[in-house]
Amino acid sequence: MAINLSNFLISKKDRSKMGDFQDLDHLDGLSISVTSANLYNNNRDDLVLFYFRHGAEYASVYTQSNVISENIKWNLSIKSKKIKALIVNARNANCLTGLKGYNSLREIAEETARLLTNKQKMDEDNPKKITSKDIIFGCTGTIGEPYPLKRIMLSLKNLVDKIKYTQNKYLWIKSAMSILTTDLKPKLAMEECKIGNTKVKVYGIAKGSGMIFPNMATTLAYIFTDANLSSSILKKMLKKNINNTFNAITCDGDTSTNDMITFFSTGIAKNKYISNINDPKLKDFDKAVNSVLLNLAKRVVSDGEGASKFIQIDVTKCKSEEDAKKIALSIGNSPLVKTAIAGEDPNWGRIIMAAGKSNVEFNIGSISLMIGEHKVFEKGQVAKGYSEEILKQYMKNDSIDIILDINSGKKNFTCYTMDFTKKYIEINSDYRN
């Protein structure tokens, strides 16, 4: 199966290759189909169907913005804890489209349900009727434009006909590429672990490049496992692992109207039933979920619009984790910090400035700042032995570490961000052209 190369948006700086991505393969209970609905007026993949032929338990977290897309409204109306399909489109956010946008999803869901019901009759020993309420949606793209109902409706039969019951690395990459907008690279991650004595898989894809700021969920991300877990466990697991992953990233300080992260469990692995999130048998699985989420979150930041540098900000020794988080994100969202790093300028005063506007009280005489392994500031003044020339050389790296010790307690927080380059302005000023 050939990859749609026109959809593989390649960075001029870093040409992606198939070998750059983990070897996601088959996950029992999941089927995938990818097609072009011509939403970009070319043949790039822009529509993907994740089909759970036997159903899947699921849990989602959504944007906390007061302005939400029609697909999130639709998803919130679904009361079942088990669904049969997820459809995701690129190019159009289906936001600020009113009742017409919402009803478009209803039409798509009804037609998809009809087609999948027929497929059940052809392929299953005990076929089940699928309804429109068995289907949820993800939408990403431009806000406020009419939703392309006709183009998507015309693509549904082809989408269902192309369902692959067995996945491979190529199909996973195709699915990840189909949901890209301004992203330059597909984002995939995987872990394998055990629940008790049962081997299970945790696979994930994501998209996100701009309008990224943690207010849950900060992007689109879909996590899949063959583990046998209830929607209640999935929800608790997701909330537990969001704080230091997708809620620890920021690209530009803007929270999208369409943010969603959804966790699906097909149950095919048949591990022993888990009734409590604190069950010791979930220890390795919990680590695997966190690893997949953090991997995807970092990929979102490193592929931020126009980014040339990946930035990790560790704020340590605070009175509370919340204080550490406020300071870290204040630094990570500062345009002055981000532009200085883009310009490879060791203008460390901007970092202290950004910490100071976080509304967290601290003693300037107690804090210390390191950039990489270079101590810059301590005891209220420039550190002894500080060399701007040496730090200038460090600032040329593709990855920059900032460590700010507040020295008022024992709590820490790490956030991840990227720099602001001229390319960021170009991408967002030309976004709809």
C-alpha positions in Angstrom: 0.0 0.0 0.0 1.6 3.2 -1.2 1.8 6.3 1.0 0.2 9.4 -0.5 3.4 11.4 -0.8 1.6 14.7 -1.5 0.4 14.4 2.1 3.9 13.8 3.6 4.6 17.5 4.4 8.4 17.4 4.6 10.4 20.0 6.6 13.2 21.5 4.5 15.4 21.2 7.6 14.7 17.7 8.6 13.5 15.2 5.9 11.4 12.5 7.5 12.0 8.9 6.6 9.9 5.8 7.3 12.6 4.6 9.7 12.2 7.7 11.8 8.9 6.3 13.3 8.3 3.4 15.6 7.0 0.1 14.2 3.3 0.3 15.0 1.7 -2.9 13.6 -1.6 -4.7 14.2 -3.8 -4.0 17.2 -6.6 -6.5 17.7 -10.1 -5.1 17.5 -9.2 -2.0 15.5 -9.5 -1.4 11.7 -8.4 1.6 9.8 -9.3 3.3 6.5 -7.8 6.4 5.0 -8.9 8.3 1.9 -9.0 11.7 0.2 -12.3 13.6 0.3 -10.6 16.3 -1.7 -10.9 18.8 1.1 -7.7 20.5 0.1 -8.6 20.4 -3.6 -5.8 17.8 -4.3 -5.4 14.1 -3.6 -3.8 14.3 -0.2 -5.4 12.0 2.5 -7.7 14.1 4.6 -10.3 11.7 6.1 -9.7 8.7 8.3 -12.0 6.1 9.9 -11.1 4.0 13.0 -13.5 1.1 13.1 -14.0 -1.1 16.1 -15.9 -4.1 14.7 -16.7 -5.5 18.1 -17.0 -2.1 19.8 -14.5 -0.2 22.1 -14.7 1.2 25.5 -13.6 4.9 25.4 -13.0 8.0 27.3 -12.2 11.6 26.2 -11.0 14.9 27.5 -11.9 18.0 25.6 -11.0 21.7 25.3 -12.0 24.0 28.2 -12.5 26.9 25.8 -16.0 28.5 26.0 -16.1 28.2 22.2 -16.3 24.6 21.1 -16.7 22.9 17.8 -19.8 21.1 16.6 -18.0 17.7 16.7 -17.3 18.1 20.4 -20.9 19.0 20.9 -21.9 15.8 19.1 -19.4 13.7 21.0 -20.7 15.1 24.3 -24.2 14.1 23.3 -23.1 10.4 23.1 -24.0 8.7 26.4 -22.9 5.2 25.6 -19.6 4.1 27.1 -18.8 2.0 24.1 -18.6 3.1 20.4 -18.0 1.5 17.0 -16.2 4.2 15.0 -14.2 7.5 15.1 -14.1 9.6 12.0 -11.5 12.4 11.7 -11.3 15.1 9.0 -8.6 17.7 8.3 -9.0 21.1 6.6 -12.2 22.1 8.4 -12.8 22.6 12.2 -16.6 22.5 11.9 -16.6 25.3 14.5 -18.9 28.4 14.4 -20.9 26.6 11.8 -24.1 26.5 13.8 -26.9 24.0 13.5 -26.0 23.3 9.9 -22.5 22.1 10.9 -24.0 19.9 13.7 -26.6 18.4 11.4 -23.9 17.6 8.9 -22.3 15.3 11.4 -25.7 13.7 12.0 -26.0 12.9 8.3 -22.5 11.6 8.1 -23.0 9.4 11.2 -26.3 8.0 9.8 -24.7 7.1 6.4 -21.6 5.7 8.0 -23.7 3.6 10.4 -25.7 2.2 7.5 -22.6 1.3 5.6 -20.9 -0.3 8.6 -24.1 -2.3 9.4 -23.9 -3.7 5.9 -20.3 -4.5 6.4 -21.1 -6.3 9.7 -23.7 -8.4 7.8 -21.0 -9.4 5.2 -18.1 -10.0 7.6 -19.4 -11.0 11.0 -20.8 -14.3 12.3 -23.1 -12.3 14.6 -23.6 -9.0 12.9 -24.8 -6.0 15.0 -26.8 -3.0 13.9 -24.7 0.1 14.1 -26.4 3.4 14.8 -25.4 7.1 14.4 -24.9 7.2 18.2 -22.1 4.6 17.9 -19.9 7.1 16.0 -17.9 10.0 17.3 -15.9 12.7 15.4 -12.7 14.6 15.4 -12.4 17.8 13.2 -9.4 20.0 12.6 -8.7 22.9 10.3 -10.0 26.4 9.7 -12.7 27.8 12.0 -15.8 29.4 10.7 -15.9 28.0 7.2 -18.9 25.9 6.0 -18.5 22.2 6.7 -17.8 20.2 3.5 -20.7 17.8 4.0 -21.1 16.8 0.3 -17.4 16.0 -0.2 -17.3 13.8 2.9 -20.6 12.1 2.1 -19.4 11.2 -1.3 -16.2 9.6 0.2 -17.9 7.4 2.9 -18.5 4.4 0.7 -14.9 4.3 -0.4 -13.8 4.9 3.2 -15.8 1.8 4.4 -14.9 -0.3 1.4 -11.1 0.3 2.1 -11.3 -0.8 5.7 -8.2 -2.9 6.6 -8.7 -5.4 9.3 -4.9 -5.7 9.7 -2.8 -2.7 10.3 0.9 -2.1 9.6 3.4 0.7 9.9 2.5 2.2 6.6 -1.2 2.4 7.4 -0.5 4.0 10.8 1.6 6.6 9.2 -1.1 7.2 6.6 -3.7 7.7 9.3 -1.4 10.1 11.2 -0.7 12.1 8.0 -4.4 12.3 7.1 -5.1 14.6 10.1 -2.3 17.0 9.6 -2.9 20.7 9.0 0.1 23.0 9.4 2.1 20.1 10.9 5.2 19.1 9.0 5.4 15.5 10.4 3.1 12.7 11.4 3.1 12.0 15.1 3.1 8.3 16.3 4.1 6.5 19.4 3.8 3.0 20.9 4.6 0.9 24.0 4.1 -2.7 24.8 3.7 -3.9 28.4 1.8 -6.3 30.6 -1.3 -6.2 32.7 -0.7 -9.0 35.1 0.6 -11.8 32.8 -1.2 -10.5 29.7 0.8 -8.7 27.0 -1.0 -5.5 25.8 -0.2 -2.8 23.3 -0.7 1.0 23.6 -0.5 2.9 20.3 -1.2 6.5 19.7 -1.3 9.2 17.0 -1.6 13.0 17.3 -1.7 16.2 15.4 -0.9 19.7 16.5 1.5 22.4 15.5 -0.2 25.7 16.4 -3.0 26.9 18.7 -1.4 24.7 21.4 -1.7 25.6 25.0 -2.6 23.3 27.9 -6.2 23.8 29.0 -7.1 20.2 28.1 -6.5 18.8 25.6 -4.3 21.1 23.5 -4.4 19.1 20.3 -6.0 16.0 18.7 -4.6 12.7 20.0 -6.0 9.2 19.8 -4.7 6.4 22.0 -5.6 2.8 21.3 -5.1 -0.3 23.4 -6.1 -4.0 23.1 -6.3 -4.2 26.9 -9.6 -5.1 28.5 -10.5 -1.9 30.5 -13.7 -0.1 31.3 -14.4 3.5 30.2 -14.2 4.5 33.8 -10.6 3.1 34.2 -9.7 4.7 30.8 -11.1 8.1 32.0 -9.1 8.0 35.3 -6.0 6.8 33.5 -6.2 9.6 31.0 -6.8 12.3 33.6 -4.0 11.0 35.7 -1.5 11.1 32.9 -2.5 14.4 31.2 -0.9 16.8 33.7 2.8 16.1 32.9 2.2 15.3 29.2 -0.3 17.2 27.1 -1.0 19.7 29.9 2.7 20.4 30.0 3.2 21.7 26.5 2.7 25.1 24.9 3.5 26.4 21.4 1.8 29.8 21.3 -0.5 30.2 24.3 -3.7 29.7 22.3 -6.2 26.9 23.2 -8.1 25.4 20.3 -11.9 25.1 20.0 -11.5 21.5 18.8 -9.0 20.0 21.4 -9.7 16.4 22.2 -7.8 13.4 23.4 -9.6 10.0 23.3 -8.5 6.7 24.7 -10.0 3.5 23.2 -9.9 0.0 24.5 -10.9 -2.9 22.3 -10.7 -5.5 25.1 -9.4 -8.2 22.8 -6.3 -8.9 25.0 -8.5 -10.5 27.6 -6.5 -9.5 30.6 -8.0 -10.1 34.0 -10.8 -7.6 34.9 -9.5 -4.5 36.6 -11.9 -2.6 38.9 -9.6 -0.1 40.6 -7.2 2.4 39.0 -4.8 1.7 41.9 -4.6 -2.0 41.1 -0.9 -3.0 41.1 -1.5 -5.0 37.9 -1.9 -1.6 36.1 1.5 -0.3 37.2 3.4 -1.1 33.9 0.3 -0.1 31.8 0.2 3.2 33.6 3.8 3.9 32.7 3.2 2.8 29.1 0.3 5.2 28.7 2.3 8.1 30.2 5.2 7.3 27.9 3.0 7.3 24.8 1.3 10.5 25.8 4.6 12.3 26.6 6.2 11.0 23.4 3.3 12.5 21.3 3.2 15.7 23.3 6.9 16.3 22.7 6.4 15.6 19.0 3.7 18.2 18.9 6.0 20.8 20.4 9.0 19.9 18.3 6.9 20.3 15.2 5.4 23.6 16.4 4.7 26.1 13.6 8.1 27.5 12.4 10.0 25.9 15.3 13.7 25.7 15.1 14.4 24.7 18.7 12.8 22.4 21.3 12.8 23.9 24.8 12.4 22.1 28.1 11.7 24.2 31.2 12.2 22.7 34.6 11.0 24.8 37.5 12.0 23.1 40.8 11.8 23.4 44.6 8.5 25.3 44.7 6.0 25.4 47.5 3.4 23.6 45.3 3.3 21.9 41.9 0.7 24.5 40.8 3.2 27.3 41.5 5.9 25.5 39.6 3.5 25.0 36.7 2.5 28.6 36.6 6.1 29.8 36.5 7.1 27.2 33.9 4.2 28.1 31.5 4.8 31.8 32.1 8.3 31.3 30.8 7.2 28.9 28.0 4.5 31.3 26.7 6.7 34.5 26.8 7.2 35.8 23.2 10.3 37.6 24.4 11.9 34.4 25.7 10.9 32.4 22.6 12.2 35.0 20.2 15.5 35.4 22.1 16.0 31.6 21.9 15.1 31.7 18.1 17.8 34.3 17.7 20.3 32.3 19.8 20.6 35.2 22.1 21.5 34.4 25.7 19.2 37.1 27.0 18.5 35.4 30.3 16.9 38.4 31.9 13.8 37.6 29.9 13.5 34.3 31.6 13.6 35.9 35.1 11.1 38.6 33.8 8.7 35.9 32.7 8.9 34.1 36.0 8.2 37.3 37.8 4.9 37.9 35.9 3.5 34.5 36.8 1.7 35.8 39.9 3.7 33.4 42.1 5.6 35.0 45.0 9.2 34.1 45.4 12.4 35.6 46.8 14.6 36.8 44.0 17.6 36.4 46.3 16.9 32.7 46.6 16.4 31.6 43.0 19.0 30.2 40.7 18.9 29.8 36.9 20.8 27.4 34.7 20.6 27.2 30.9 21.9 23.8 29.9 24.9 23.1 32.2 25.7 26.8 32.5 24.9 28.6 35.8 23.6 32.1 34.9 22.0 33.6 38.0 22.1 33.0 41.7 21.7 35.0 45.0 20.1 37.9 43.2 22.9 38.5 40.7 24.8 37.1 37.8 26.6 33.9 38.8 30.3 33.9 39.4 32.1 32.6 36.4 29.2 33.2 34.0 30.4 33.7 30.4 28.0 35.0 27.8 30.3 33.9 25.0 30.2 30.3 26.2 26.4 30.5 26.6 26.1 31.9 23.1 27.6 28.6 21.8 25.1 26.6 23.8 22.2 28.6 22.3 23.0 27.3 18.9 21.8 23.8 19.9 18.5 22.5 18.5 17.4 21.6 22.1 17.6 24.1 24.9 17.2 23.3 28.7 16.2 25.9 31.2 16.3 25.0 34.9 15.0 27.5 37.4 15.3 26.6 41.1 12.9 28.7 43.2 14.2 27.2 46.5 11.0 27.6 48.5 9.8 24.0 48.7 10.0 20.5 47.3 7.6 20.6 44.3 8.6 20.6 40.6 7.1 20.9 37.2 8.5 20.5 33.7 6.9 22.0 30.6 7.9 21.8 26.9 7.8 24.5 24.3 9.4 25.8 21.1 10.9 29.1 19.9 9.2 31.8 17.8 10.8 32.3 14.4 9.9 34.5 11.4 8.5 31.3 9.9 5.8 31.3 12.6 4.5 34.6 11.4 4.7 33.5 7.7 2.7 30.3 8.4 -0.1 32.1 10.4 -0.3 35.1 8.1 -0.6 32.8 5.0 -2.6 30.0 6.7 -5.7 30.3 4.5 -4.0 31.3 1.2 
